[in-house]
Amino acid sequence: MILILNSNTTEQSSEYQQLLAHLATLPGIKTRVHVERGAEQALTEIYLIGNTKQLEIEDMQNLPCVERAVRVSEEYRILGRHKDDQRPTHFEYNGVRFGQDTLHVFAGLCAVDNREHVEIMMKAVQDSGQVCTRMGAYKPRTSPPLEGEGGLHC
């Protein structure tokens, strides 16, 4: 479960201290605090780690300085991993690995006007070591490029 606190809640505020004291009494629940500081405000999230099934969302949202509580089911976690979690964090498609440890740039043409441009683009992508590409639909030009303009336009 994730508790999203009211913006600009400070660690020194009495509400924040009351919240942490209450969370410390929850059996089998550990907390992890994450703060993101922007130019104008700070956002604090508290991750409740453990068996949170017995916790009611409404009760958690009524705690001091809590704006919202979000239940995160084990199967669909999007933040981090529990200790000893062996589920894969990647998938493969056509022999290409996609995951947190890979970065793929999907370069390509927004429109395909002729085979020559496609072959030039595919060679450039391959020569730069990329293995993924994107390409728009074939759409013939409705007007020729203006003098001094070259290539395709998006």
Buried (B, 14 or more C-beta within 10 A) or exposed (E): BBBBBBEEBEEEBEBBEEBBEEBEEBEEBEBEBEEEEEEEEBBBBBBBBBEBEEBEEEEBBEBBBBEEBEEBEEEEEEEEEEEEEEEEEEEEEEEEEEEEEEEEEEBBBEBBBEEEBBEEBBEEBEEEEBEBBEBEEEEEEEEEEEEEEEEBEE
